[in-house]
Amino acid sequence: MAHSNSYKTSSTKAHQSSNVSPLHHSGSTTMIGGSVEYQIDHRLYQLYENLRACNPSVLIMVNALNVEIRQHPALGPVITTCGDLECFITAITEYEEEAGL
């Protein structure tokens, strides 16, 4: 299957925390570090929707999403914290709104 860069993308920004265990809150209400941006394309959106349909645990879902993100670094950083996951879901929601899904 050929991949095309012509898919509609959406992005969102959030702050990335440092030295935080995977998928755990930092314990602080302020996130420290640089900006995190996720570029959602059709392929990543479909993976997200397929995973949701299977209703896996959050950890399994994040691991599967991270496989795709690692293969396509332009999509954004791997999801390692709850804040990253929230930012990713916000990007998904924005993609759905922009695409009229």
Secondary structure, DSSP 8 states (H G I E B T S, - for coil): ----TTS--EEEEEE--SS--TT---S-SS--SSEEEEEE-HHHHHHHHHHHHH---HHHHHHHHHHHHHH-GGG-----SHHHHHHHHHHHHHHHHHHT-
